[in-house]
Amino acid sequence: MPDIKDTPKNLGYRMPAEWERHSSVWLSWPYDRESFPGEVLDKTEETYCEIISNLTDSEKVELLVTGEEMKDRVIAKLKAHKVDFNKVNIHIADYADVWFRDFGPSFLVKEAGKEKNTEELAMVDWTYNAYNRWPELLKDDKIPAWMNEHLKLRVFKPGLILEGGAVEVNGKGTLLTTEQCVLNENRNKGMTKEKMEQVFSDYLGATNVIWLKNGLVNDHTDGHIDNIARFVNPTTIVYAWTDDESSADYANLKENLEIIKKAKDQDGKSFKLIKIPLPPVKNVERCNASNLNFYIANKVVLVPVFGHNNDIIKTLDSLSGIFPGREMVGIEATHLFHGGGTIHCATREQPAKNQK
């Protein structure tokens, strides 16, 4: 009998969609004064309290802190927000930043047996190079291995650089990404579409890849997909948009829209498309904010909003009909965005073993 290539796909694993059931969500508490200077850090901590208090009725929260002193202070803050500590596990770990989506692992599932009605978990431990910009953040590359000291999952290590915010899947075989990020010379030098599609197939179970061109202008992640296009169910994509032709993002978003209009899913069918306007907010690096950086939990969808009635009303109204059974919750994310990302960037869901 020939050897089976030891890749997730050939062993029956796939990356589930975010709306599939979770057992928990991983976050790391903010503390870096470069990302969050002065009072921005204090207000970002309040944002984290809001995020966690809205998640504990939905799924277990696995929260990283740097030491006992931080742990005590975080517990006091969460108690003030009436957080249910039966749903929070606090772990002491050596980490640098809060962008768990990017340095955390990609979790995988596979059916273990129809009679048991359960699925087996594994993880892909990608290499994290801190966007080839901030060497002081490189120790976050060790977090997946640290996590697995506790989780004891099967681990696949491709030896390639990929952040979680760079890919979006519908759980059925289709993956969304951008050329700007994944084919960037500062990630995997010499990478081609064909090679990366094989990686997506082997390690995430993606049989169909949709390549958008560029992300938001001045995005330090080099164009992560989770700010510009997201799956909200297997057949629907929400996409970022601006009608302002003078906007630096207008041309890129228009080009991306033309691509997804023509795109097909894994079965050759077109997608339903829903437009989400960019809010009128930029961070200190002059990158547009995006309401698409939402997190889909088991019972709620946490949507980043930025203190403007326009973006709150338009976004929640646009999304409320496409997440049946989940409550839409707007989280004020202006201060978190100062660090370069918002709610989706800061979270990494861990799938439940039983998806039924």
C-alpha positions, 0 to 999 in steps of 0.5 A, a space after each residue: 500500500 503506498 504511503 499517504 502524504 502526511 498533510 491535513 487534507 490527505 488525513 481528512 482534516 479541513 479548516 471549519 468556517 467561523 460560524 461552525 460551533 466553537 468550544 472556546 476563543 483565545 485572546 491575549 490581554 493588551 499591555 504594549 505601550 507602543 501599540 496603545 500609548 497613554 490613556 489609549 491602553 486604559 481604554 483598550 482594556 475596557 474594550 477587552 472587558 466588553 469583548 469578554 463579557 459579551 463572549 462568556 455566554 457563548 463560549 469559553 474564553 481562554 485569556 493570556 496574561 503576562 504574569 501574576 500581577 497582570 492576572 490580579 488586575 485583569 480579574 478585578 477589571 473583569 469582576 467589575 464588568 460582572 464576567 462569569 469566571 466559570 467561562 474564563 480560563 486565565 493563562 500566564 504566558 510570554 507573549 508580545 501583542 494582542 493579534 491572536 488571529 495572526 500568530 495563533 494556529 489554524 485549527 482543523 477538524 475531521 470526522 472521527 466516526 459517524 457513529 460517534 458523531 464527533 470530530 477530531 481536532 488538529 492545528 497548523 502552526 504557521 511561521 509568524 514573522 510579525 509582518 516583517 516589520 517588528 522584531 520585538 513581536 517575533 516571540 509570538 511565533 512560539 504561542 501555538 507550541 505553548 498552547 499545544 503543551 495544554 491542548 495535546 493536539 496533532 500539529 502540522 508545521 508547513 514551515 511557511 509564513 501565514 497570518 490567520 487574518 490573511 485567509 477566510 474560508 466558507 467551510 465547504 472548500 472555498 478560500 478568500 485571500 489577497 495577492 498583496 499579502 500572501 504573495 508578498 516577498 516579505 512573507 515567502 520569497 518566490 511564492 507563486 499562486 500555484 504553490 500557495 494554492 497547493 499549500 491551502 489545499 494540503 493544510 486547510 482543505 481548500 479546493 477553490 481559491 479566490 484571489 483578491 488583489 489588494 487590501 486597504 491602503 496603508 494596512 501594515 498587514 499588507 492587505 489582510 482579507 478580514 478587513 475587506 471581504 468575509 464569508 457570512 455563510 457558505 454562499 454569501 460574501 460581505 465586502 468593504 466599499 466606499 462611494 468616495 472616488 477620491 478615497 485612496 481605497 476606491 480603486 482597490 475596492 472596485 477592482 476586488 468587487 469585480 473579482 468577487 462578482 465573477 467568482 464561483 464557489 467550490 460547486 461552480 455557483 456565484 455568491 450573494 454579495 452584500 456591501 458594507 460601507 467603510 466607516 469614516 475613521 482612520 487610525 494613526 497610520 492613516 489606514 481606514 477602519 473596517 466594520 468587517 473585522 467582526 467575530 462570529 461566536 456561537 451566540 453573538 457576532 461582535 462588530 467593531 464600531 467607531 463612535 459614528 451613528 452612520 457606521 453603527 446603523 448601516 453595519 448592524 442593519 446590513 448584517 442582522 439578517 444573515 446571522 440567524 440565531 445570533 445577536 449582533 453586538 456593536 463593540 466600540 473599537 476606536 482605541 483598539 484600532 489604534 494598535 492596528 486591528 480590531 475584534 477579529 484580529 484579536 480573537 482565534 476561535 477553537 472549534 468544538 469537537 462535536 460540530 453537530 
